[in-house]
Amino acid sequence: MIKLILSTLAEFGLIREDYKHRKRISKKEKEDGVKRAIQKYFLQPSSIMVISFLVVGSISALLFFGY
């Protein structure tokens, strides 16, 4: 299962985008001296994709089973 998830993330290029995102946020942290944990971990492209799939999936399920 983890192999499938990692291969899917690699296909979409999200692993690379997550790395670039963390690097950009780390650079901002060093410049400002302010920790940005929420922005660093929860606003990664892969996290946003997972959250959006969960929201869309739950809304779709509610609409499908409610109808």
All heavy atoms as a GROMACS GRO file, in nm:
protein
  546
    1MET      N    1   0.082  -0.119   0.000
    1MET     CA    2   0.000   0.000   0.000
    1MET      C    3   0.087   0.126   0.000
    1MET      O    4   0.058   0.219  -0.073
    1MET     CB    5  -0.091  -0.005   0.124
    1MET     CG    6  -0.185   0.110   0.134
    1MET     SD    7  -0.309   0.095   0.007
    1MET     CE    8  -0.403   0.239   0.037
    2ILE      N    9   0.192   0.126   0.083
    2ILE     CA   10   0.280   0.244   0.089
    2ILE      C   11   0.354   0.260  -0.044
    2ILE      O   12   0.374   0.371  -0.090
    2ILE     CB   13   0.378   0.231   0.207
    2ILE    CG1   14   0.299   0.231   0.334
    2ILE    CG2   15   0.486   0.335   0.201
    2ILE    CD1   16   0.361   0.285   0.455
    3LYS      N   17   0.389   0.148  -0.105
    3LYS     CA   18   0.457   0.153  -0.235
    3LYS      C   19   0.367   0.219  -0.339
    3LYS      O   20   0.412   0.300  -0.418
    3LYS     CB   21   0.495   0.012  -0.278
    3LYS     CG   22   0.575   0.007  -0.404
    3LYS     CD   23   0.613  -0.135  -0.438
    3LYS     CE   24   0.689  -0.140  -0.568
    3LYS     NZ   25   0.726  -0.278  -0.604
    4LEU      N   26   0.239   0.186  -0.336
    4LEU     CA   27   0.144   0.246  -0.429
    4LEU      C   28   0.131   0.397  -0.406
    4LEU      O   29   0.131   0.475  -0.501
    4LEU     CB   30   0.006   0.179  -0.414
    4LEU     CG   31  -0.106   0.240  -0.496
    4LEU    CD1   32  -0.082   0.216  -0.644
    4LEU    CD2   33  -0.238   0.180  -0.453
    5ILE      N   34   0.124   0.437  -0.280
    5ILE     CA   35   0.111   0.579  -0.248
    5ILE      C   36   0.236   0.655  -0.292
    5ILE      O   37   0.227   0.762  -0.353
    5ILE     CB   38   0.085   0.599  -0.098
    5ILE    CG1   39  -0.053   0.545  -0.062
    5ILE    CG2   40   0.097   0.746  -0.058
    5ILE    CD1   41  -0.079   0.538   0.087
    6LEU      N   42   0.353   0.600  -0.262
    6LEU     CA   43   0.478   0.667  -0.300
    6LEU      C   44   0.493   0.675  -0.451
    6LEU      O   45   0.540   0.776  -0.505
    6LEU     CB   46   0.598   0.596  -0.238
    6LEU     CG   47   0.613   0.617  -0.087
    6LEU    CD1   48   0.730   0.534  -0.036
    6LEU    CD2   49   0.632   0.762  -0.054
    7SER      N   50   0.456   0.570  -0.522
    7SER     CA   51   0.466   0.574  -0.668
    7SER      C   52   0.369   0.675  -0.727
    7SER      O   53   0.401   0.744  -0.822
    7SER     CB   54   0.443   0.435  -0.727
    7SER     OG   55   0.310   0.394  -0.707
    8THR      N   56   0.251   0.685  -0.667
    8THR     CA   57   0.154   0.783  -0.714
    8THR      C   58   0.205   0.925  -0.689
    8THR      O   59   0.194   1.011  -0.776
    8THR     CB   60   0.019   0.764  -0.642
    8THR    OG1   61  -0.025   0.630  -0.662
    8THR    CG2   62  -0.085   0.860  -0.694
    9LEU      N   63   0.262   0.949  -0.571
    9LEU     CA   64   0.318   1.081  -0.542
    9LEU      C   65   0.434   1.114  -0.636
    9LEU      O   66   0.448   1.228  -0.680
    9LEU     CB   67   0.363   1.088  -0.397
    9LEU     CG   68   0.254   1.093  -0.292
    9LEU    CD1   69   0.315   1.088  -0.154
    9LEU    CD2   70   0.168   1.215  -0.309
   10ALA      N   71   0.515   1.015  -0.665
   10ALA     CA   72   0.628   1.039  -0.754
   10ALA      C   73   0.580   1.070  -0.895
   10ALA      O   74   0.638   1.154  -0.964
   10ALA     CB   75   0.719   0.918  -0.755
   11GLU      N   76   0.473   1.003  -0.937
   11GLU     CA   77   0.421   1.029  -1.071
   11GLU      C   78   0.368   1.170  -1.084
   11GLU      O   79   0.384   1.234  -1.187
   11GLU     CB   80   0.310   0.930  -1.104
   11GLU     CG   81   0.359   0.791  -1.131
   11GLU     CD   82   0.244   0.696  -1.157
   11GLU    OE1   83   0.129   0.740  -1.165
   11GLU    OE2   84   0.271   0.578  -1.171
   12PHE      N   85   0.308   1.221  -0.984
   12PHE     CA   86   0.255   1.356  -0.990
   12PHE      C   87   0.361   1.461  -0.958
   12PHE      O   88   0.334   1.580  -0.964
   12PHE     CB   89   0.136   1.372  -0.896
   12PHE     CG   90   0.013   1.302  -0.943
   12PHE    CD1   91  -0.036   1.194  -0.875
   12PHE    CD2   92  -0.054   1.345  -1.056
   12PHE    CE1   93  -0.150   1.129  -0.918
   12PHE    CE2   94  -0.167   1.282  -1.100
   12PHE     CZ   95  -0.216   1.174  -1.031
   13GLY      N   96   0.477   1.418  -0.920
   13GLY     CA   97   0.583   1.512  -0.891
   13GLY      C   98   0.566   1.583  -0.758
   13GLY      O   99   0.628   1.686  -0.734
   14LEU      N  100   0.482   1.528  -0.672
   14LEU     CA  101   0.455   1.595  -0.546
   14LEU      C  102   0.571   1.585  -0.448
   14LEU      O  103   0.589   1.675  -0.366
   14LEU     CB  104   0.328   1.538  -0.482
   14LEU     CG  105   0.199   1.576  -0.553
   14LEU    CD1  106   0.082   1.507  -0.487
   14LEU    CD2  107   0.179   1.725  -0.552
   15ILE      N  108   0.647   1.479  -0.456
   15ILE     CA  109   0.761   1.466  -0.365
   15ILE      C  110   0.860   1.579  -0.392
   15ILE      O  111   0.910   1.643  -0.298
   15ILE     CB  112   0.826   1.328  -0.380
   15ILE    CG1  113   0.730   1.222  -0.328
   15ILE    CG2  114   0.958   1.322  -0.304
   15ILE    CD1  115   0.777   1.080  -0.349
   16ARG      N  116   0.885   1.607  -0.517
   16ARG     CA  117   0.976   1.714  -0.553
   16ARG      C  118   0.919   1.850  -0.512
   16ARG      O  119   0.991   1.936  -0.460
   16ARG     CB  120   1.002   1.711  -0.703
   16ARG     CG  121   1.099   1.817  -0.749
   16ARG     CD  122   1.137   1.794  -0.896
   16ARG     NE  123   1.227   1.896  -0.938
   16ARG     CZ  124   1.192   1.997  -1.019
   16ARG    NH1  125   1.070   2.007  -1.064
   16ARG    NH2  126   1.280   2.088  -1.055
   17GLU      N  127   0.791   1.869  -0.535
   17GLU     CA  128   0.728   1.994  -0.497
   17GLU      C  129   0.727   2.013  -0.346
   17GLU      O  130   0.745   2.124  -0.297
   17GLU     CB  131   0.585   2.001  -0.551
   17GLU     CG  132   0.578   2.013  -0.701
   17GLU     CD  133   0.646   2.138  -0.753
   17GLU    OE1  134   0.630   2.246  -0.693
   17GLU    OE2  135   0.717   2.128  -0.854
   18ASP      N  136   0.707   1.904  -0.271
   18ASP     CA  137   0.712   1.912  -0.125
   18ASP      C  138   0.852   1.953  -0.078
   18ASP      O  139   0.867   2.034   0.013
   18ASP     CB  140   0.674   1.779  -0.060
   18ASP     CG  141   0.525   1.753  -0.064
   18ASP    OD1  142   0.449   1.846  -0.095
   18ASP    OD2  143   0.486   1.638  -0.037
   19TYR      N  144   0.953   1.896  -0.141
   19TYR     CA  145   1.091   1.930  -0.106
   19TYR      C  146   1.119   2.078  -0.133
   19TYR      O  147   1.175   2.148  -0.049
   19TYR     CB  148   1.189   1.842  -0.185
   19TYR     CG  149   1.332   1.882  -0.165
   19TYR    CD1  150   1.398   1.854  -0.046
   19TYR    CD2  151   1.401   1.950  -0.265
   19TYR    CE1  152   1.529   1.892  -0.027
   19TYR    CE2  153   1.532   1.988  -0.247
   19TYR     CZ  154   1.597   1.959  -0.128
   19TYR     OH  155   1.726   1.997  -0.110
   20LYS      N  156   1.076   2.125  -0.250
   20LYS     CA  157   1.098   2.266  -0.283
   20LYS      C  158   1.021   2.357  -0.188
   20LYS      O  159   1.071   2.462  -0.148
   20LYS     CB  160   1.055   2.294  -0.428
   20LYS     CG  161   1.150   2.236  -0.530
   20LYS     CD  162   1.117   2.257  -0.675
   20LYS     CE  163   1.002   2.338  -0.714
   20LYS     NZ  164   0.977   2.346  -0.857
   21HIS      N  165   0.902   2.316  -0.148
   21HIS     CA  166   0.821   2.393  -0.054
   21HIS      C  167   0.890   2.403   0.082
   21HIS      O  168   0.900   2.511   0.139
   21HIS     CB  169   0.683   2.330  -0.040
   21HIS     CG  170   0.595   2.396   0.061
   21HIS    ND1  171   0.531   2.515   0.035
   21HIS    CD2  172   0.563   2.361   0.188
   21HIS    CE1  173   0.463   2.549   0.142
   21HIS    NE2  174   0.480   2.459   0.236
   22ARG      N  175   0.937   2.288   0.134
   22ARG     CA  176   1.006   2.288   0.264
   22ARG      C  177   1.132   2.372   0.258
   22ARG      O  178   1.164   2.444   0.353
   22ARG     CB  179   1.039   2.146   0.306
   22ARG     CG  180   0.923   2.074   0.369
   22ARG     CD  181   0.968   1.947   0.434
   22ARG     NE  182   1.038   1.859   0.341
   22ARG     CZ  183   0.982   1.757   0.278
   22ARG    NH1  184   0.858   1.727   0.298
   22ARG    NH2  185   1.053   1.684   0.195
   23LYS      N  186   1.204   2.365   0.148
   23LYS     CA  187   1.327   2.442   0.133
   23LYS      C  188   1.297   2.593   0.131
   23LYS      O  189   1.366   2.671   0.196
   23LYS     CB  190   1.396   2.401   0.002
   23LYS     CG  191   1.534   2.452  -0.016
   23LYS     CD  192   1.596   2.392  -0.140
   23LYS     CE  193   1.732   2.449  -0.166
   23LYS     NZ  194   1.792   2.395  -0.288
   24ARG      N  195   1.192   2.632   0.062
   24ARG     CA  196   1.152   2.772   0.054
   24ARG      C  197   1.108   2.824   0.191
   24ARG      O  198   1.147   2.934   0.232
   24ARG     CB  199   1.039   2.785  -0.048
   24ARG     CG  200   1.000   2.923  -0.084
   24ARG     CD  201   0.896   2.928  -0.195
   24ARG     NE  202   0.805   2.815  -0.194
   24ARG     CZ  203   0.782   2.733  -0.297
   24ARG    NH1  204   0.843   2.751  -0.410
   24ARG    NH2  205   0.698   2.633  -0.288
   25ILE      N  206   1.032   2.744   0.265
   25ILE     CA  207   0.986   2.784   0.398
   25ILE      C  208   1.104   2.789   0.495
   25ILE      O  209   1.113   2.879   0.579
   25ILE     CB  210   0.875   2.691   0.449
   25ILE    CG1  211   0.753   2.697   0.358
   25ILE    CG2  212   0.836   2.725   0.592
   25ILE    CD1  213   0.691   2.833   0.344
   26SER      N  214   1.196   2.694   0.485
   26SER     CA  215   1.314   2.695   0.572
   26SER      C  216   1.397   2.821   0.549
   26SER      O  217   1.451   2.880   0.643
   26SER     CB  218   1.399   2.571   0.548
   26SER     OG  219   1.331   2.456   0.586
   27LYS      N  220   1.406   2.863   0.423
   27LYS     CA  221   1.480   2.985   0.390
   27LYS      C  222   1.414   3.106   0.455
   27LYS      O  223   1.481   3.192   0.511
   27LYS     CB  224   1.486   3.002   0.239
   27LYS     CG  225   1.569   3.120   0.194
   27LYS     CD  226   1.573   3.127   0.043
   27LYS     CE  227   1.647   3.250  -0.003
   27LYS     NZ  228   1.642   3.266  -0.149
   28LYS      N  229   1.280   3.112   0.449
   28LYS     CA  230   1.208   3.222   0.513
   28LYS      C  231   1.227   3.219   0.664
   28LYS      O  232   1.239   3.324   0.728
   28LYS     CB  233   1.058   3.214   0.483
   28LYS     CG  234   1.020   3.258   0.346
   28LYS     CD  235   0.868   3.251   0.330
   28LYS     CE  236   0.825   3.286   0.192
   28LYS     NZ  237   0.678   3.277   0.178
   29GLU      N  238   1.229   3.098   0.722
   29GLU     CA  239   1.249   3.086   0.867
   29GLU      C  240   1.386   3.138   0.908
   29GLU      O  241   1.400   3.206   1.010
   29GLU     CB  242   1.234   2.941   0.911
   29GLU     CG  243   1.094   2.890   0.914
   29GLU     CD  244   1.085   2.745   0.955
   29GLU    OE1  245   1.188   2.674   0.954
   29GLU    OE2  246   0.974   2.702   0.988
   30LYS      N  247   1.487   3.109   0.830
   30LYS     CA  248   1.621   3.156   0.862
   30LYS      C  249   1.632   3.307   0.849
   30LYS      O  250   1.701   3.372   0.928
   30LYS     CB  251   1.724   3.089   0.771
   30LYS     CG  252   1.749   2.944   0.806
   30LYS     CD  253   1.851   2.882   0.714
   30LYS     CE  254   1.868   2.734   0.744
   30LYS     NZ  255   1.959   2.670   0.649
   31GLU      N  256   1.565   3.365   0.749
   31GLU     CA  257   1.570   3.510   0.730
   31GLU      C  258   1.498   3.584   0.843
   31GLU      O  259   1.549   3.683   0.894
   31GLU     CB  260   1.506   3.548   0.596
   31GLU     CG  261   1.587   3.508   0.476
   31GLU     CD  262   1.513   3.534   0.345
   31GLU    OE1  263   1.397   3.580   0.349
   31GLU    OE2  264   1.572   3.508   0.239
   32ASP      N  265   1.379   3.536   0.879
   32ASP     CA  266   1.297   3.606   0.978
   32ASP      C  267   1.325   3.562   1.121
   32ASP      O  268   1.304   3.640   1.213
   32ASP     CB  269   1.148   3.584   0.951
   32ASP     CG  270   1.103   3.640   0.819
   32ASP    OD1  271   1.176   3.721   0.761
   32ASP    OD2  272   0.994   3.603   0.773
   33GLY      N  273   1.364   3.439   1.137
   33GLY     CA  274   1.380   3.385   1.271
   33GLY      C  275   1.249   3.339   1.332
   33GLY      O  276   1.241   3.309   1.451
   34VAL      N  277   1.144   3.331   1.250
   34VAL     CA  278   1.011   3.290   1.296
   34VAL      C  279   0.985   3.148   1.246
   34VAL      O  280   1.003   3.118   1.129
   34VAL     CB  281   0.903   3.385   1.239
   34VAL    CG1  282   0.765   3.339   1.279
   34VAL    CG2  283   0.928   3.527   1.284
   35LYS      N  284   0.943   3.060   1.338
   35LYS     CA  285   0.911   2.922   1.300
   35LYS      C  286   0.776   2.919   1.230
   35LYS      O  287   0.681   2.983   1.272
   35LYS     CB  288   0.908   2.831   1.423
   35LYS     CG  289   1.042   2.818   1.490
   35LYS     CD  290   1.131   2.733   1.405
   35LYS     CE  291   1.264   2.711   1.475
   35LYS     NZ  292   1.359   2.642   1.393
   36ARG      N  293   0.768   2.843   1.124
   36ARG     CA  294   0.645   2.830   1.046
   36ARG      C  295   0.609   2.682   1.031
   36ARG      O  296   0.611   2.628   0.922
   36ARG     CB  297   0.664   2.893   0.910
   36ARG     CG  298   0.681   3.042   0.912
   36ARG     CD  299   0.702   3.093   0.770
   36ARG     NE  300   0.693   3.236   0.762
   36ARG     CZ  301   0.796   3.319   0.778
   36ARG    NH1  302   0.915   3.272   0.803
   36ARG    NH2  303   0.779   3.448   0.770
   37ALA      N  304   0.576   2.617   1.141
   37ALA     CA  305   0.549   2.473   1.138
   37ALA      C  306   0.423   2.440   1.059
   37ALA      O  307   0.423   2.344   0.979
   37ALA     CB  308   0.536   2.420   1.280
   38ILE      N  309   0.318   2.516   1.078
   38ILE     CA  310   0.193   2.487   1.006
   38ILE      C  311   0.213   2.506   0.856
   38ILE      O  312   0.173   2.422   0.777
   38ILE     CB  313   0.078   2.576   1.058
   38ILE    CG1  314   0.045   2.535   1.201
   38ILE    CG2  315  -0.044   2.566   0.969
   38ILE    CD1  316  -0.057   2.622   1.268
   39GLN      N  317   0.276   2.615   0.820
   39GLN     CA  318   0.300   2.642   0.679
   39GLN      C  319   0.396   2.540   0.619
   39GLN      O  320   0.382   2.501   0.504
   39GLN     CB  321   0.358   2.783   0.664
   39GLN     CG  322   0.352   2.838   0.526
   39GLN     CD  323   0.401   2.981   0.521
   39GLN    OE1  324   0.481   3.024   0.605
   39GLN    NE2  325   0.355   3.056   0.424
   40LYS      N  326   0.491   2.493   0.698
   40LYS     CA  327   0.593   2.401   0.649
   40LYS      C  328   0.538   2.261   0.625
   40LYS      O  329   0.572   2.196   0.527
   40LYS     CB  330   0.708   2.396   0.750
   40LYS     CG  331   0.832   2.328   0.700
   40LYS     CD  332   0.942   2.345   0.803
   40LYS     CE  333   1.076   2.308   0.748
   40LYS     NZ  334   1.182   2.330   0.847
   41TYR      N  335   0.451   2.214   0.716
   41TYR     CA  336   0.407   2.075   0.706
   41TYR      C  337   0.265   2.058   0.655
   41TYR      O  338   0.236   1.966   0.579
   41TYR     CB  339   0.420   2.007   0.843
   41TYR     CG  340   0.563   2.003   0.890
   41TYR    CD1  341   0.605   2.080   0.997
   41TYR    CD2  342   0.656   1.924   0.824
   41TYR    CE1  343   0.737   2.077   1.039
   41TYR    CE2  344   0.788   1.921   0.865
   41TYR     CZ  345   0.828   1.998   0.972
   41TYR     OH  346   0.957   1.995   1.013
   42PHE      N  347   0.173   2.146   0.695
   42PHE     CA  348   0.034   2.125   0.658
   42PHE      C  349  -0.006   2.193   0.528
   42PHE      O  350  -0.112   2.165   0.474
   42PHE     CB  351  -0.059   2.171   0.770
   42PHE     CG  352  -0.046   2.086   0.893
   42PHE    CD1  353   0.001   2.141   1.011
   42PHE    CD2  354  -0.079   1.952   0.890
   42PHE    CE1  355   0.013   2.063   1.124
   42PHE    CE2  356  -0.066   1.873   1.002
   42PHE     CZ  357  -0.020   1.929   1.120
   43LEU      N  358   0.076   2.282   0.478
   43LEU     CA  359   0.044   2.349   0.352
   43LEU      C  360   0.133   2.300   0.238
   43LEU      O  361   0.150   2.371   0.139
   43LEU     CB  362   0.055   2.501   0.369
   43LEU     CG  363  -0.048   2.563   0.462
   43LEU    CD1  364  -0.026   2.712   0.472
   43LEU    CD2  365  -0.188   2.532   0.417
   44GLN      N  366   0.187   2.181   0.252
   44GLN     CA  367   0.263   2.121   0.144
   44GLN      C  368   0.167   2.083   0.031
   44GLN      O  369   0.049   2.056   0.056
   44GLN     CB  370   0.335   1.996   0.190
   44GLN     CG  371   0.443   2.018   0.289
   44GLN     CD  372   0.509   1.887   0.330
   44GLN    OE1  373   0.469   1.780   0.289
   44GLN    NE2  374   0.611   1.898   0.411
   45PRO      N  375   0.215   2.078  -0.090
   45PRO     CA  376   0.127   2.040  -0.201
   45PRO      C  377   0.061   1.903  -0.183
   45PRO      O  378  -0.057   1.888  -0.214
   45PRO     CB  379   0.219   2.042  -0.322
   45PRO     CG  380   0.326   2.139  -0.287
   45PRO     CD  381   0.346   2.124  -0.139
   46SER      N  382   0.133   1.806  -0.129
   46SER     CA  383   0.073   1.674  -0.112
   46SER      C  384  -0.034   1.675  -0.003
   46SER      O  385  -0.137   1.608  -0.015
   46SER     CB  386   0.179   1.570  -0.080
   46SER     OG  387   0.245   1.601   0.041
   47SER      N  388  -0.013   1.751   0.103
   47SER     CA  389  -0.113   1.763   0.209
   47SER      C  390  -0.240   1.828   0.157
   47SER      O  391  -0.351   1.786   0.190
   47SER     CB  392  -0.060   1.843   0.326
   47SER     OG  393   0.053   1.783   0.381
   48ILE      N  394  -0.224   1.930   0.077
   48ILE     CA  395  -0.339   1.999   0.020
   48ILE      C  396  -0.416   1.905  -0.072
   48ILE      O  397  -0.540   1.904  -0.071
   48ILE     CB  398  -0.295   2.127  -0.053
   48ILE    CG1  399  -0.241   2.227   0.048
   48ILE    CG2  400  -0.409   2.187  -0.133
   48ILE    CD1  401  -0.176   2.348  -0.014
   49MET      N  402  -0.345   1.822  -0.149
   49MET     CA  403  -0.411   1.725  -0.238
   49MET      C  404  -0.490   1.624  -0.157
   49MET      O  405  -0.605   1.593  -0.190
   49MET     CB  406  -0.308   1.653  -0.325
   49MET     CG  407  -0.245   1.738  -0.431
   49MET     SD  408  -0.341   1.741  -0.579
   49MET     CE  409  -0.307   1.580  -0.644
   50VAL      N  410  -0.431   1.570  -0.051
   50VAL     CA  411  -0.500   1.470   0.032
   50VAL      C  412  -0.624   1.530   0.096
   50VAL      O  413  -0.731   1.469   0.095
   50VAL     CB  414  -0.404   1.413   0.138
   50VAL    CG1  415  -0.479   1.332   0.242
   50VAL    CG2  416  -0.296   1.329   0.073
   51ILE      N  417  -0.611   1.649   0.150
   51ILE     CA  418  -0.726   1.715   0.213
   51ILE      C  419  -0.836   1.741   0.111
   51ILE      O  420  -0.954   1.718   0.138
   51ILE     CB  421  -0.681   1.844   0.283
   51ILE    CG1  422  -0.593   1.811   0.403
   51ILE    CG2  423  -0.801   1.928   0.326
   51ILE    CD1  424  -0.522   1.929   0.462
   52SER      N  425  -0.798   1.788  -0.007
   52SER     CA  426  -0.900   1.815  -0.109
   52SER      C  427  -0.967   1.687  -0.156
   52SER      O  428  -1.089   1.685  -0.178
   52SER     CB  429  -0.840   1.892  -0.227
   52SER     OG  430  -0.742   1.815  -0.292
   53PHE      N  431  -0.892   1.576  -0.171
   53PHE     CA  432  -0.954   1.449  -0.209
   53PHE      C  433  -1.050   1.400  -0.101
   53PHE      O  434  -1.157   1.347  -0.132
   53PHE     CB  435  -0.848   1.341  -0.236
   53PHE     CG  436  -0.782   1.353  -0.370
   53PHE    CD1  437  -0.645   1.340  -0.381
   53PHE    CD2  438  -0.855   1.376  -0.485
   53PHE    CE1  439  -0.582   1.350  -0.504
   53PHE    CE2  440  -0.794   1.387  -0.608
   53PHE     CZ  441  -0.658   1.375  -0.618
   54LEU      N  442  -1.013   1.418   0.025
   54LEU     CA  443  -1.102   1.377   0.134
   54LEU      C  444  -1.230   1.460   0.134
   54LEU      O  445  -1.340   1.405   0.152
   54LEU     CB  446  -1.031   1.389   0.268
   54LEU     CG  447  -0.922   1.286   0.297
   54LEU    CD1  448  -0.851   1.320   0.427
   54LEU    CD2  449  -0.982   1.147   0.304
   55VAL      N  450  -1.218   1.589   0.115
   55VAL     CA  451  -1.336   1.675   0.114
   55VAL      C  452  -1.426   1.642  -0.004
   55VAL      O  453  -1.548   1.623   0.011
   55VAL     CB  454  -1.295   1.824   0.113
   55VAL    CG1  455  -1.413   1.914   0.084
   55VAL    CG2  456  -1.230   1.861   0.244
   56VAL      N  457  -1.369   1.631  -0.122
   56VAL     CA  458  -1.448   1.599  -0.241
   56VAL      C  459  -1.510   1.460  -0.229
   56VAL      O  460  -1.627   1.440  -0.265
   56VAL     CB  461  -1.361   1.612  -0.369
   56VAL    CG1  462  -1.432   1.555  -0.490
   56VAL    CG2  463  -1.324   1.757  -0.392
   57GLY      N  464  -1.434   1.365  -0.179
   57GLY     CA  465  -1.486   1.229  -0.163
   57GLY      C  466  -1.599   1.222  -0.062
   57GLY      O  467  -1.700   1.154  -0.086
   58SER      N  468  -1.586   1.293   0.048
   58SER     CA  469  -1.692   1.289   0.148
   58SER      C  470  -1.818   1.361   0.099
   58SER      O  471  -1.929   1.315   0.122
   58SER     CB  472  -1.644   1.348   0.280
   58SER     OG  473  -1.608   1.482   0.264
   59ILE      N  474  -1.801   1.472   0.030
   59ILE     CA  475  -1.917   1.542  -0.026
   59ILE      C  476  -1.985   1.455  -0.131
   59ILE      O  477  -2.108   1.445  -0.135
   59ILE     CB  478  -1.876   1.679  -0.083
   59ILE    CG1  479  -1.839   1.774   0.030
   59ILE    CG2  480  -1.988   1.739  -0.168
   59ILE    CD1  481  -1.781   1.905  -0.015
   60SER      N  482  -1.905   1.389  -0.216
   60SER     CA  483  -1.962   1.301  -0.317
   60SER      C  484  -2.038   1.185  -0.252
   60SER      O  485  -2.146   1.148  -0.298
   60SER     CB  486  -1.852   1.246  -0.408
   60SER     OG  487  -1.786   1.350  -0.473
   61ALA      N  488  -1.982   1.128  -0.148
   61ALA     CA  489  -2.049   1.017  -0.080
   61ALA      C  490  -2.178   1.062  -0.016
   61ALA      O  491  -2.280   0.993  -0.023
   61ALA     CB  492  -1.955   0.956   0.025
   62LEU      N  493  -2.176   1.178   0.048
   62LEU     CA  494  -2.298   1.230   0.108
   62LEU      C  495  -2.406   1.256   0.005
   62LEU      O  496  -2.523   1.224   0.025
   62LEU     CB  497  -2.269   1.359   0.186
   62LEU     CG  498  -2.195   1.342   0.318
   62LEU    CD1  499  -2.156   1.479   0.374
   62LEU    CD2  500  -2.280   1.267   0.418
   63LEU      N  501  -2.368   1.315  -0.107
   63LEU     CA  502  -2.465   1.342  -0.213
   63LEU      C  503  -2.516   1.212  -0.274
   63LEU      O  504  -2.636   1.200  -0.303
   63LEU     CB  505  -2.403   1.431  -0.320
   63LEU     CG  506  -2.377   1.575  -0.280
   63LEU    CD1  507  -2.304   1.649  -0.392
   63LEU    CD2  508  -2.506   1.646  -0.246
   64PHE      N  509  -2.428   1.116  -0.294
   64PHE     CA  510  -2.468   0.990  -0.358
   64PHE      C  511  -2.562   0.911  -0.268
   64PHE      O  512  -2.667   0.864  -0.312
   64PHE     CB  513  -2.343   0.906  -0.391
   64PHE     CG  514  -2.376   0.775  -0.455
   64PHE    CD1  515  -2.413   0.769  -0.588
   64PHE    CD2  516  -2.369   0.657  -0.380
   64PHE    CE1  517  -2.442   0.647  -0.647
   64PHE    CE2  518  -2.399   0.535  -0.440
   64PHE     CZ  519  -2.436   0.531  -0.573
   65PHE      N  520  -2.524   0.897  -0.140
   65PHE     CA  521  -2.606   0.816  -0.050
   65PHE      C  522  -2.727   0.894   0.001
   65PHE      O  523  -2.826   0.834   0.042
   65PHE     CB  524  -2.522   0.764   0.066
   65PHE     CG  525  -2.423   0.661   0.023
   65PHE    CD1  526  -2.287   0.684   0.036
   65PHE    CD2  527  -2.463   0.540  -0.031
   65PHE    CE1  528  -2.195   0.590  -0.004
   65PHE    CE2  529  -2.373   0.444  -0.071
   65PHE     CZ  530  -2.237   0.469  -0.058
   66GLY      N  531  -2.721   1.024   0.000
   66GLY     CA  532  -2.836   1.104   0.043
   66GLY      C  533  -2.944   1.111  -0.063
   66GLY      O  534  -3.062   1.132  -0.033
   67TYR      N  535  -2.906   1.091  -0.187
   67TYR     CA  536  -3.002   1.098  -0.296
   67TYR      C  537  -3.077   0.968  -0.302
   67TYR      O  538  -3.189   0.953  -0.321
   67TYR     CB  539  -2.931   1.126  -0.428
   67TYR     CG  540  -3.023   1.143  -0.543
   67TYR    CD1  541  -3.109   1.250  -0.550
   67TYR    CD2  542  -3.023   1.052  -0.648
   67TYR    CE1  543  -3.194   1.266  -0.658
   67TYR    CE2  544  -3.107   1.068  -0.756
   67TYR     CZ  545  -3.193   1.174  -0.761
   67TYR     OH  546  -3.276   1.190  -0.867
   0.00000   0.00000   0.00000
